[in-house]
Structures are given as C-alpha cells and as structure tokens.
Amino acid sequence: MRITAKCAEFVALRIIEAQTRRPMCGIAGLYHPQGVSQEMVKRMTDAISHRGPDAEGFHLEGNFGLGHRRLSIIDLSTSANQPMATACGRYWIVFNGEIYNFQEVAKELAMQFRTSGDTEVIVEAFAKWGPRMVEKLNGMFAMVILDREKNKLFLFRDRLGIKPLFVYQKNGMLAFASELKALTALGQLAPLSLNRKAIPYFMHLGYIPQPMTIYNEVSKFPSGFWAEFDGEHLKTECFWNPEEKIATHVLSDENEAKKQLETLLTASVKRRLIADVPFGTFLSGGVDSSLVTALAQKCTSDRLKTFSIGFEDKRHNESGFARQVAQHLGTDHHEYRVTEKDVLELITQIIPQYDEPYADSSAIPTMLVSKMARQEVTMTLSGDGGDELFMGYGAYDWAERLRYPMVSALRQPLATALSLGNDRYKRISKLFKYGSADHLQAHIFSQEQYMFSWHEIDRFLLNAPCVKPIFSDLPEQFVRQLSASEKQAYFDLRYYLKDDLLTKVDRATMRYSLETRVPILDHTVVEFALNLDPALKKKDGVSKYLLKQVLYNHVPQSIMDRPKWGFSIPLSRWLGNELRFLTDEFLSDAKLKETGLFAPEQVKALLNDFLSGQAHLYNRVWLLILMQQWFLLYAKNCQE
C-alpha cells in the first residue's frame, strides 16, 4: 500500500506518542453524610468490572469515596491508575473517556507532568482554571473531581453524551456511576423506587430519555453539562448546547462544504487512531461505517482490521456489501454469521446489560460483533452519527410531508382510509394519528420505529400515570428558521442518538471490554452539520448527499448505490417463530397478572393481530416483552 507523506508522519507520531494516553474504564463513587467505607465503593466498582478488568482503585476522603475500574489501551503503567491526584494533592479525579487534544492543553499549562497521559492533564487543568476547563476539551468523557479543601464534587459529561453518567440522590446522599448496576449494587444503602412515569416514554420511544431513568432516585446526568455538589445541593451548568451552535446562515456552496467536511472527518479519525493495542473498525457496508473505515485505512500503514455481521435472512444481511468495501480498501476483514443459537444466548441478556427497559434489538448484533472484534482488537471506530447529522432516515421525509396544513387538516380521514389497506398501509396510517403538533417529532420517530403511539399507551397501560410527552431540550425558536426535517434531526440529536444509539454501543462494547470511538460525532463535525444547508444533506432524492460525495472519493459509487438497510435483526419473523416462546413466557395471562402493568385483553388483541399478518406490530410486542422481563427481574427490589 502506498503511504502518503502526511500519513507516514502520522504513523511516526503514533510511535512517538506511545504510552501517552489513558484507558477506557468505569467510574463510581458516593457522598454519604455518615461517612463512606471502601467496601461501599468496591460493591459499586465490582458491579462494573467488565468496563475495566485490568485494574481497580479507590480514594476515600471523609464523606466522599471515589472508585475506578481500568481497561488498558495506552499507558499501561501503574502510574496511570486512578483515582489520580494533582501534584499539590488537593484534587482527585476518576475519569472515563478519551481527551484527543490533551497535549495542546498540556502545553497551555506549561508545567512538568509526572505521567504522560490525559488524566493528569485534565485534573491539573481543573486545578488551574476550575470547572470551565471542560470547554477546552475535545473528546468523550464522564468524570468526577473531588476538591479536598472545599469538600466538593464536580461532575462532567461530554457534549454529545457519548460516555454515560448516572447520579443517585436521596436523603442527603449522592452517588454516581458509569452504569445503573453500580448504583443498584448498593442495595438498601441506596433505596430505589419504580419510576412509573418513565414507562410511557419507553413504550413510545423504545428507550427512556434523559434525564429520566426507570428509578425515581436516579437521573441521567445531562450531556454538555458540569455540576458542583457541596454536600447538600447539586448545581448544574451547561457548557455546550447544540442550539447555541446554530448560526443565522447555512453553508450552501457544495464544493466548499465537501472540502470542509472531508478535512474535519479526516482530522477526527486521525485523533482517534492513536493506540498501542490492535484496533479496527465496525464495517456494516453502509455509508457511515464505510467512510470511517476508508479514512482510517488511509491513515494507517498496516491493513486495518474490519468486522461485520451477517444473517441468513437476505433482507437483513448487509455483509456482502461490507465485504465489497473491505476488498476495495484492502482491509483485513472478519465476518461473523449470526445463528439462531447466538440470538437465543443473548436475548435474555439485553435487560441485565442495559439495566433498565431498552428495546433496540440491534443491541444483539452489536454485542455479537463486539464479542468477535474483541478477540482481535481492543479498540474500534464506528460510524454512529451520520444518519442524524446528514438526514439518513425516512423520518425526515415524513416530517416534511406532515408539515403541510392540508395534510394536517385531513390526517384523520387519511388515517382511516389507510388503515383499511394491507400491513404497509396500516403502518403508514398510524403516522397520521397524532393529536397535536406540539410533540410531532416524537410521534414521527415513534411510528417510524413501529412503537406505541401516545394514545395507544393509555389503552395498554394499567394505572397509567398522568403523563404528557415532555421534551424539555427542544426549543420553540431557533436563531434561524429550521425546516421540518431539520427539527426532526435535532430531536434525534438530543434524544435518539444519545439515549438509544450511543447507549447501545457503550453497553454492548464494554460488555466485552472493548473501547469504541465515534469520529463522526466529534463536536467540530456536529457544529458543521448543524449549519449545513439541508439541500446538501438531501439532494435530488439522495439522502446523506454530501457525506456520500466525500465517501465517493475513497469508495466507488457503484459499490454504494443501493437502498439503506440498517443494522438490525429479523425480529418480526423470529418473534413469530424461533422467539415465540418469549410471548408465551412473558405475555401469558399469569405473568400479566403478576406484574399488573398491562391490560391483558389489549395484549391478547395485539398478539392476535401480529400473528395474523400485521408484521409491523412486532416492535410493540417486543416492547411489552422487555418491560415485563425487566419488571419480573428488578421490580421486587423497588420500594413503592
């Protein structure tokens, strides 16, 4: 393979910078008014040991306790272990993530460092600049810093919410962790109660959106925020908001936009390729993963390892396309064919892995490809973010269709007429069944994903809490007038991307102690996309138009010209056959009576419609199965 001068320089830089970065990992800790023991913190870190099997560490300070589990990627020495203190000893940090520009920050600090990693740079930057130092960081991160002198905790989460952070608060106690299971491991020390208001959101979206969790006492720490905890109050402050990055004008010059996008993506991929362990990419064969793979292969001297999943069902099997891309780029390609046995082994692990009701069935192939990749590499790149930033979903077309006043006025008769048709028309009819345009983005997402509409939830859910859909992160006005499709994409950026897709990748990969980085979600690329003319995102009926133009510089258009498939399993067919036992087990009259969540007659009618040929109802059935499974596994530990 011919190596350009710039790529050669980059490879050399990788060698020079060996031992300069820190690992991915898991963090946990707490504040308790009566004091903290190491046993308390260890119960939390043991629960997330899969996130960091290489080392563990603790720091106790009065009523505070910090814990850390380490997965070694670079800087394998014990000097990089956490918790880590500043040179002066006043500040201690636990950190999960990667800071890609830490060397530039280190130069600004102009001091002598004891280690060569980013953790020390971050905590010393905090010592010098305080919490606003987070604005200087480019990366993915969740971190907590203890100020020993003032007895305060400072919490931080990255701009896009790539790394998770959960916070428990009750009776003067605060606890935090990378996963919910670290908080539930505290048992009666941190009593939990079921958040029934979260259930309608799960049924509507397939996930529980920020800031809610399935527990009343636990919240998802908001992305793009930092917070200060003084032992009594948790005060939050936003440091990055996508709404504020929207400019008054868009970039409409196609040549200039293409040039800028390729430059930004190449720089982002380069920032994420530094590692002293084997690395590769997830390659589905779609636009996003193919582009990330092409740029990564261009910037490494070795054959890049690529990983894909295949299915026997041709309607869900993209592996042949991935193989074509891999052959063109000359990667070291690995392909795994999913069998019924693989699925059966993982199907019951979704809820234990994700801790709360979570219905994205693509978690299964994501776990399988992560398991396969971990046998070869310790770090991967993925193509997440391309659809949301560059309008790759059908939901954006529906947002444009439903914006017309005439369509809105006729939506009820249209829904009635379409509901008399075949399965496809029955599904489409539900898109027209919305009561108000106030939450239209959530409705479009819900029905495009085959979830329950909000009015259906009232019929199914017994003792339904009085909840109206509220998405507080969605502003009514922007600095410029956004198109209907732009507003739909903004909804996905604020909710679907963070609370579904990034959650899926984090839990699936960390289950196998695999780090995954997402180049398309570098905040510089996100800010570019927010101000790109929608006409360059979809042009002449071609979605993700500009992204594809960049891709065609590296992969022939003939390989990529095909309909969008998506990374999914044939769940509709399996629920009617191989996985039929799940409905028999979790949606039986006995189990429905035991949980008391759903109206048995409504569930029975749904199952009859699904099994009689209305295949589009499969995700509704799946949602009920998972909610029932979660309740039977975990609700007994909840206080009423």
Secondary structure, DSSP 8 states (H G I E B T S, - for coil): ----HHHHHHHHHHHHTTT----EEEEEEEE-TT---HHHHHHHHHHTGGG-BSEEEEEEETTEEEEEEEE-SS--SGGG-SSEE-TTSSEEEEEEEEETTHHHHHHHHT---SSSSHHHHHHHHHHHHGGGGGGG--EEEEEEEEETTTTEEEEEE-TT--S--EEEEETTEEEEESSHHHHHTTGGGS--BB-TTHHHHHHHHSS--TT--SBTTEEE--TTEEEEE-SS-EEEEES--GGGG--SS-B--HHHHHHHHHHHHHHHHHHT---SS-EEEE--SSHHHHHHHHHHHHT-SS--EEEEEE-SSGGG--HHHHHHHHHHHT-EEEEEE--HHHHHHHGGGHHHHHSS----TTHHHHHHHHHHHHTT-SEEE--TTHHHHHT-STHHHHHHHTTSHHHHHTHHHHHHHHTTS-HHHHHHHHHT--S-GGGHHHHHHHHHTT---HHHHHHHBTT--------TT--S--SS---HHHHHHHHIIIIIIIIIIIHHHHHHHHTTT-EEE-GGG-HHHHHHHHTB-HHHHEETTEETHHHHHHHTTTS-HHHH-S----S---HHHHHHTTTHHHHHHHSSHHHHHHH--B-HHHHHHHHHHHHTT-GGGHHHHHHHHHHHHHHHHHGGGSB-
